[in-house]
Amino acid sequence: LPGSIAELTMVDINGQPNGLMIRGYDVNKPVLLYLSGGPGQSSLPWPRVLFDDLSRDFILVGWDQRGASKSYAALDPHETLTPAQMVADTIAVTDYLRQRFDEEKIYLLGESWGTTLAVLAAQQRPDLYHALIGSGQMVSQSETDRLLYYDVLEYAAQTGDEALAAEMRAFGEPPYADIYGYAFVMGQYEKLYKPYT
């Protein structure tokens, strides 16, 4: 449509290629940057599918954070995948969008892990943001990990899934010894969909 935008692009963010999906019915609307959950989860499907209505009122931007999906190449060196770097990347993406769309400030919409990034970025640079919108607001990642561990154990007991319970007990309570514990437990999250709703 005339005056609209719909693109999937790669931009340099702190020296690394990052994927952005930018959609909006009107390029003169304010910019809203969506920070997905994860980390490591692509944010590109959500703006395209679930948030399409928002693209009537905003230029809606999905960003594959360092190491995720379109930005997978930015995982190396993996030592750079730190909370401080992710916040710096969030601010750099913000600056890219501000410059590109000639905006003094933008909006942040964070979901789960993305709420942590949003809060930390806004704390560091409140001058860059109109507002922060949180969905599934994280308060304590370590407490969330602990609760998730016990919720999966409870689910295993309620469903009689002894193999799942044994595997959970083998990993032990978080923090886990390695990424495999986190990956396994997060892989069980879908089973908690009904209990959580």
C-alpha positions in Angstrom: 0.0 0.0 0.0 1.2 3.5 -0.6 3.0 4.9 2.4 3.3 1.5 4.1 6.3 -0.7 4.9 6.8 -4.4 4.9 10.4 -5.6 4.9 12.8 -8.2 6.3 16.2 -6.8 6.5 19.7 -7.3 8.0 21.3 -4.4 9.8 24.7 -4.1 11.6 24.2 -3.9 15.3 27.4 -3.5 17.3 29.4 -5.1 14.6 27.1 -8.1 14.1 24.4 -8.8 11.5 20.9 -8.7 13.0 17.6 -9.5 11.4 14.7 -7.1 11.6 11.1 -7.4 10.3 9.5 -4.0 9.9 5.8 -3.7 9.2 3.4 -0.8 9.2 0.4 0.6 7.3 1.8 4.1 7.6 5.5 5.0 7.8 4.6 8.2 9.7 3.3 6.3 12.7 5.4 5.9 15.9 7.9 3.0 16.1 7.2 0.0 18.5 10.1 -2.4 19.0 9.1 -5.9 20.1 11.5 -7.8 22.3 10.7 -11.5 22.3 11.0 -14.1 25.0 13.8 -16.6 25.1 16.6 -15.8 24.9 17.3 -17.5 21.6 13.7 -17.4 20.3 12.9 -15.7 17.0 10.6 -12.7 17.4 9.7 -12.4 13.7 6.5 -14.6 13.6 4.8 -12.6 16.3 4.7 -9.1 14.7 3.6 -10.7 11.4 0.8 -12.8 12.8 -0.3 -11.9 16.3 0.4 -8.2 16.3 -0.9 -7.3 12.9 -3.5 -5.0 14.3 -0.8 -2.9 16.0 0.8 -2.3 12.7 -2.1 0.0 11.9 -1.1 2.3 14.7 2.7 1.8 14.8 5.6 0.8 12.7 6.0 -2.6 14.3 9.5 -4.0 14.5 10.4 -7.6 15.3 14.1 -8.2 16.0 16.0 -11.5 16.0 18.3 -10.9 18.9 22.0 -11.9 18.8 22.3 -15.6 18.1 18.6 -16.2 17.3 17.2 -17.2 13.9 18.1 -14.5 11.3 20.7 -13.2 13.7 22.2 -16.6 14.4 25.6 -15.6 12.9 25.9 -13.0 15.6 26.2 -15.8 18.2 30.0 -15.9 17.5 31.9 -15.2 19.5 29.5 -16.8 22.0 31.3 -15.0 24.8 29.5 -11.9 23.7 26.1 -13.4 24.5 25.7 -11.6 27.9 22.9 -9.6 29.4 25.1 -6.4 29.2 25.7 -7.1 25.5 22.0 -7.8 24.8 21.0 -4.5 26.5 23.7 -2.7 24.5 22.2 -4.3 21.3 18.7 -3.2 22.3 19.9 0.4 22.6 21.7 0.1 19.3 18.6 -1.3 17.5 16.6 1.6 19.1 19.1 4.1 17.8 19.0 2.5 14.3 15.2 2.8 14.3 15.2 6.4 15.7 17.5 7.5 12.9 15.8 5.5 10.2 12.3 6.8 11.0 13.4 10.2 12.3 12.0 9.7 15.7 13.3 11.1 19.0 11.8 8.2 21.0 10.2 4.8 20.3 8.1 2.4 22.3 9.3 -0.9 23.7 7.1 -4.0 24.0 8.8 -6.8 25.9 7.6 -10.3 26.4 9.1 -12.6 29.1 12.9 -12.3 28.7 12.2 -9.3 26.5 10.8 -7.5 29.5 14.2 -7.8 31.2 15.9 -6.3 28.2 13.3 -3.6 28.0 13.6 -2.6 31.6 17.4 -2.6 31.6 17.5 -0.6 28.3 15.0 1.9 29.6 16.9 2.3 32.9 20.1 3.0 31.0 18.6 5.3 28.4 15.1 6.6 29.5 15.6 9.4 27.0 15.1 7.0 24.1 11.7 5.6 25.0 8.1 7.0 25.2 7.0 4.0 27.2 7.7 0.4 28.1 5.0 -2.3 27.7 5.6 -5.6 29.5 3.8 -8.9 28.8 4.8 -11.8 31.1 6.9 -9.4 33.0 10.0 -11.0 34.4 10.9 -10.1 38.0 13.4 -12.8 38.9 14.8 -15.2 36.3 16.3 -17.4 39.0 13.0 -17.7 40.8 11.1 -18.3 37.6 13.5 -21.1 36.7 13.0 -22.7 40.2 9.2 -22.4 39.9 9.2 -23.9 36.4 11.3 -26.8 37.7 8.8 -27.7 40.4 5.8 -27.1 38.2 7.2 -29.6 35.7 7.8 -32.1 38.5 4.2 -31.6 39.7 2.9 -32.1 36.2 4.9 -35.3 35.9 3.4 -36.5 39.2 -0.2 -35.6 38.2 0.2 -37.3 34.8 2.1 -40.3 36.1 5.1 -39.6 33.8 7.8 -41.2 35.8 10.4 -40.9 33.0 9.9 -37.1 33.0 10.1 -36.9 36.8 13.3 -39.0 36.8 14.9 -36.8 34.1 14.0 -33.7 36.0 15.5 -35.0 39.2 18.7 -36.0 37.3 19.1 -32.4 36.3 18.4 -31.2 39.8 17.1 -27.8 40.9 18.4 -24.8 38.9 20.8 -23.3 38.3 21.6 -26.2 36.0 25.2 -27.4 35.4 25.0 -26.7 31.6 22.7 -25.5 28.9 21.2 -29.0 28.4 19.3 -28.7 31.7 17.8 -25.4 30.7 17.0 -26.6 27.2 15.3 -29.7 28.5 13.2 -27.9 31.1 12.2 -25.2 28.7 11.2 -27.9 26.2 8.6 -29.0 28.8 7.0 -25.6 29.0 4.4 -26.5 26.4 3.1 -29.2 28.8 2.3 -26.5 31.3 0.1 -24.5 28.9 -3.2 -25.7 30.4 -2.1 -25.6 34.0 -0.7 -22.1 33.5 -3.9 -20.7 31.9 
